[in-house]
Structures are given as structure tokens and as C-alpha cells.
Amino acid sequence: MSDLGGLDISGPNEDGKVSEALSEEAKERFAAAAKAMKQLKRDEKRAKKKDTQVAQTIIQFLNATSGSGGDDGTRFFVLISKLVANNCPSIFILGILSLINEECQKVVQEYFEEHEEPSAHEIVDENMSLVKGEELQKETNRKMIDWITCLQMILTHDPERILNSLMLDDKHLDGSVLQLTIFVLQDFFEKKEGKTLPYEKAQPLTASILQTIFDPFLKNFKKPVLEDGKEEEE
């Protein structure tokens, strides 16, 4: 698969690499958490009103990243711009960035508080082993569990809108969100944990994480199309 190609998240690849990146325990617990989240009441108007403030936080993140030197600002800007062009809700983009940016994390937490919901930290057991066949430091494991749960919670608020913006069809995820999440994971391990996460390891891990996040919401999803076969524009 090319870097910006569609990611099939309908199931594991034939070689099984994607499905094995996360432990079975992690996949089961995240699936259970997603099911429970669906029972929460939603306030779509309030979520849309919050979107403007969230978008400003993303701009602040890009400005800070661009000012730090290197090509980080450019690569993040290009991918975020593609997601915005696809009408991806800003809060979901912010959720991805929250793993590596405290201000983004703060705004996401405020988003949950406004909806009178528990934090991601309170929902999923932080003691579970996240990655199959590999031990992560306790703090790293906890931060990633909180982050994945956070993305599931955001998706629960507006699944139809988010899925329509990120899915190429009924089972393929836009490569831009895969690439952005890979960069976030690499940045997290390098700058926050002092470790290098090579692309060949980051790609299958990220694909597995996204598959785990989106899978519970895909059962009844159907990508809307126009009569001429083109994707419906919002």
C-alpha cells in the first residue's frame, strides 16, 4: 500500500500483520468500550459550535510546529489540510494531535467535560497490555490507551459525519488520516519517549490502531454516492 492509498479496515490482511499489531486483549476491551460509548446522549449543535474553537487550536499547533524547525510543520499542514478539505470534524483531528500536544489534549478534555462525560482515562483499564508480543513502558502504555479511547469517544459523538469524511468507500480509510497518525506516533515516541519508531513498524501499528477504533462503527455504515457514482458532497 502506498503512503496515501486507502487502508482496508474491514478486516485483517492476508498475512495477518495488521490484526496482530495490537493484543487481542486490547482489541476486545476497546470494542467493549466503544459499545458502551454508543449509549451516551449526544448534543450535535453544541459539538458544531465547539468546532470553531477547536479549529483555532489546530492552527496554533501548526504555528508552533512550523516554528520548531525541520519539516514537521509542512508535513502536518499538508495532511491536516486534506482532512479539513474532506470535511473531517476538527475535534477528531485535534484528538489525533492530542497525543503529542498538551494544548490539544486540554481542549479535548474540555470537550468531554462540556458533554458531562468521564475522561478517556476513566473508561478503559490502563493496566492491559496494548501491543502484542512487546512490552511498553507503563507510562507509554497508559498514554496510548488513553489516546485510543479518546478517539473512540470523539467518533461516538458524530460517527456518520466522521466516517463520511474519512472513508473512501464502505471499507477503505483515506490514507491521509493513516499518514497523519503515523507521524503523530513517530513524534510521540521520539520527543516524548526518547525512542525511534521506524516507519516499517509505525505503519502496521497505526493501521491496527485505526482498524480497532473504527471497526465498531462500520457495521451499519454505507458510503453515500450520487447516481453517477460520485461521492456525495456535503
VEXDREN-2710 file (C-alpha; in Angstrom, 1 decimal):
% VEXDREN-2710
k/r/px/py/pz
1/MET/0.0/0.0/0.0
2/SER/1.3/3.4/-0.9
3/ASP/1.6/6.0/1.9
4/LEU/-1.5/7.9/0.8
5/GLY/-3.5/4.9/-0.5
6/GLY/-6.7/3.7/1.0
7/LEU/-6.4/1.5/4.1
8/ASP/-8.8/-1.5/4.2
9/ILE/-10.2/-1.6/7.7
10/SER/-12.9/-4.2/7.1
11/GLY/-10.6/-6.9/8.4
12/PRO/-7.0/-8.2/8.6
13/ASN/-4.8/-8.5/5.6
14/GLU/-4.0/-12.0/4.3
15/ASP/-0.6/-12.0/6.1
16/GLY/-2.3/-11.1/9.3
17/LYS/0.2/-8.3/10.2
18/VAL/-2.3/-5.6/10.8
19/SER/-4.5/-7.6/13.1
20/GLU/-1.5/-8.7/15.2
21/ALA/-0.1/-5.3/15.9
22/LEU/-2.5/-4.8/18.9
23/SER/-3.0/-7.5/21.5
24/GLU/-6.3/-9.5/21.5
25/GLU/-7.0/-8.1/25.0
26/ALA/-6.6/-4.6/23.8
27/LYS/-8.9/-5.1/20.8
28/GLU/-11.6/-6.8/22.9
29/ARG/-11.6/-4.1/25.6
30/PHE/-11.7/-1.2/23.1
31/ALA/-14.6/-2.9/21.3
32/ALA/-16.5/-3.2/24.6
33/ALA/-15.7/0.4/25.4
34/ALA/-17.0/1.6/22.0
35/LYS/-20.2/-0.3/22.5
36/ALA/-20.8/1.4/25.9
37/MET/-20.0/4.8/24.5
38/LYS/-22.8/4.5/22.0
39/GLN/-25.3/4.7/24.8
40/LEU/-24.2/8.2/25.7
41/LYS/-26.5/11.1/24.8
42/ARG/-25.2/13.5/22.1
43/ASP/-25.7/17.2/21.5
44/GLU/-24.8/17.8/17.9
45/LYS/-25.5/21.5/17.9
46/ARG/-23.1/22.1/20.8
47/ALA/-20.5/19.9/19.1
48/LYS/-20.6/22.0/16.0
49/LYS/-20.4/25.3/18.0
50/LYS/-17.3/24.0/19.6
51/ASP/-15.7/23.2/16.2
52/THR/-14.6/26.8/15.6
53/GLN/-12.7/26.9/18.9
54/VAL/-11.1/23.6/18.1
55/ALA/-10.0/24.7/14.7
56/GLN/-8.2/27.6/16.3
57/THR/-6.3/25.2/18.5
58/ILE/-5.2/23.2/15.4
59/ILE/-3.9/26.4/13.8
60/GLN/-1.9/27.1/17.0
61/PHE/-0.4/23.6/16.8
62/LEU/0.7/24.1/13.2
63/ASN/2.2/27.5/14.0
64/ALA/4.2/26.0/17.0
65/THR/5.3/23.0/14.9
66/SER/6.4/25.2/12.0
67/GLY/8.4/27.4/14.3
68/SER/10.3/24.5/15.8
69/GLY/12.4/23.9/12.7
70/GLY/12.6/21.0/10.3
71/ASP/9.8/19.8/8.0
72/ASP/7.3/18.9/10.8
73/GLY/5.1/21.9/10.1
74/THR/4.9/21.2/6.4
75/ARG/4.1/17.5/6.6
76/PHE/1.4/18.1/9.3
77/PHE/0.0/21.0/7.4
78/VAL/-0.4/19.1/4.2
79/LEU/-2.2/16.2/5.8
80/ILE/-4.4/18.3/8.1
81/SER/-5.4/20.4/5.1
82/LYS/-6.5/17.3/3.2
83/LEU/-8.6/16.1/6.1
84/VAL/-10.2/19.6/6.5
85/ALA/-10.9/19.6/2.8
86/ASN/-12.8/16.3/3.2
87/ASN/-14.9/18.0/6.0
88/CYS/-13.4/16.0/8.8
89/PRO/-14.6/17.5/12.1
90/SER/-11.8/19.5/13.7
91/ILE/-12.3/17.8/17.1
92/PHE/-11.3/14.4/15.5
93/ILE/-8.2/15.9/14.0
94/LEU/-7.5/17.5/17.4
95/GLY/-7.9/14.1/19.1
96/ILE/-5.2/12.7/16.9
97/LEU/-2.8/15.5/17.7
98/SER/-3.6/15.3/21.4
99/LEU/-1.1/12.5/21.8
100/ILE/1.8/15.0/21.2
101/ASN/0.4/18.4/22.2
102/GLU/-0.7/19.4/25.6
103/GLU/-2.9/22.3/24.4
104/CYS/-4.8/19.9/22.0
105/GLN/-5.2/17.5/24.9
106/LYS/-6.6/20.2/27.1
107/VAL/-9.2/21.2/24.6
108/VAL/-10.3/17.6/24.0
109/GLN/-10.7/17.2/27.8
110/GLU/-12.8/20.4/27.9
111/TYR/-14.9/19.0/25.1
112/PHE/-15.7/15.9/27.1
113/GLU/-16.3/17.9/30.3
114/GLU/-18.9/20.1/28.4
115/HIS/-20.7/16.9/27.5
116/GLU/-20.5/15.8/31.1
117/GLU/-18.6/12.6/30.2
118/PRO/-15.8/10.8/32.0
119/SER/-12.3/11.2/30.7
120/ALA/-10.8/8.6/28.4
121/HIS/-8.5/7.7/31.4
122/GLU/-11.6/6.6/33.4
123/ILE/-13.1/4.3/30.7
124/VAL/-10.5/1.7/29.7
125/ASP/-8.3/-0.3/32.0
126/GLU/-4.8/1.2/31.8
127/ASN/-3.2/-2.0/33.0
128/MET/-4.0/-4.0/29.9
129/SER/-1.1/-4.9/27.6
130/LEU/-1.6/-2.8/24.4
131/VAL/0.9/-4.2/21.9
132/LYS/1.1/-7.9/21.2
133/GLY/4.4/-9.5/21.8
134/GLU/6.1/-6.3/23.0
135/GLU/6.4/-4.7/26.4
136/LEU/5.9/-0.9/26.6
137/GLN/6.9/1.3/29.5
138/LYS/3.9/1.7/31.9
139/GLU/3.6/5.4/31.2
140/THR/3.8/4.9/27.4
141/ASN/1.2/2.1/27.5
142/ARG/-1.2/4.3/29.6
143/LYS/-0.8/7.4/27.4
144/MET/-1.6/5.3/24.2
145/ILE/-4.6/3.6/25.8
146/ASP/-6.0/7.0/26.8
147/TRP/-5.4/8.3/23.3
148/ILE/-7.1/5.5/21.5
149/THR/-10.0/5.6/23.9
150/CYS/-10.2/9.4/23.4
151/LEU/-10.5/8.9/19.6
152/GLN/-13.3/6.3/20.1
153/MET/-15.2/8.7/22.3
154/ILE/-14.9/11.5/19.7
155/LEU/-16.1/9.2/17.0
156/THR/-19.1/8.2/19.1
157/HIS/-20.3/11.9/19.1
158/ASP/-20.7/12.1/15.3
159/PRO/-19.9/8.8/13.7
160/GLU/-21.7/9.4/10.4
161/ARG/-20.1/12.8/9.7
162/ILE/-16.6/11.5/10.7
163/LEU/-16.9/8.3/8.7
164/ASN/-18.3/10.1/5.6
165/SER/-15.2/12.4/5.7
166/LEU/-12.6/9.7/6.2
167/MET/-13.9/6.6/4.4
168/LEU/-13.2/6.3/0.6
169/ASP/-15.9/3.6/0.4
170/ASP/-17.5/1.2/2.7
171/LYS/-14.3/-0.4/4.0
172/HIS/-11.3/1.7/2.9
173/LEU/-10.0/4.5/5.1
174/ASP/-8.4/7.7/3.5
175/GLY/-4.6/7.4/3.5
176/SER/-4.3/11.0/4.8
177/VAL/-5.5/10.0/8.3
178/LEU/-3.3/7.0/8.3
179/GLN/-0.2/9.1/7.4
180/LEU/-1.0/11.8/9.9
181/THR/-1.5/9.3/12.7
182/ILE/1.8/7.6/11.7
183/PHE/3.6/10.9/12.0
184/VAL/2.0/11.6/15.4
185/LEU/3.0/8.2/16.7
186/GLN/6.6/8.7/15.5
187/ASP/6.7/12.1/17.0
188/PHE/5.4/10.8/20.3
189/PHE/8.0/8.0/20.7
190/GLU/10.8/10.3/19.6
191/LYS/10.1/13.5/21.5
192/LYS/8.1/12.2/24.5
193/GLU/9.7/8.8/25.0
194/GLY/13.2/9.3/23.5
195/LYS/12.8/6.4/21.2
196/THR/12.8/6.0/17.4
197/LEU/9.8/4.2/15.8
198/PRO/10.8/3.2/12.3
199/TYR/8.2/3.7/9.5
200/GLU/8.1/-0.1/8.8
201/LYS/7.0/-0.6/12.4
202/ALA/4.9/2.5/12.7
203/GLN/2.7/1.7/9.7
204/PRO/1.3/-1.7/10.7
205/LEU/0.9/-0.5/14.3
206/THR/-1.0/2.6/13.2
207/ALA/-3.2/0.6/10.8
208/SER/-4.1/-1.8/13.6
209/ILE/-5.0/1.1/15.9
210/LEU/-7.2/2.8/13.3
211/GLN/-8.9/-0.5/12.5
212/THR/-9.6/-1.0/16.2
213/ILE/-11.0/2.5/16.6
214/PHE/-13.3/2.4/13.5
215/ASP/-14.4/-1.2/13.3
216/PRO/-17.3/-1.0/15.9
217/PHE/-18.8/1.9/13.9
218/LEU/-18.7/0.3/10.5
219/LYS/-21.4/-2.3/10.8
220/ASN/-24.2/-0.1/9.6
221/PHE/-22.1/2.4/7.6
222/LYS/-22.7/2.9/3.9
223/LYS/-20.8/5.5/2.0
224/PRO/-23.4/7.7/0.3
225/VAL/-23.0/8.0/-3.5
226/LEU/-24.7/10.1/-6.2
227/GLU/-26.5/8.5/-9.1
228/ASP/-23.5/9.0/-11.4
229/GLY/-21.3/7.1/-8.9
230/LYS/-19.5/10.1/-7.5
231/GLU/-19.3/10.5/-3.7
232/GLU/-22.0/12.7/-2.2
233/GLU/-20.7/16.2/-1.3
234/GLU/-21.8/17.7/2.0
END
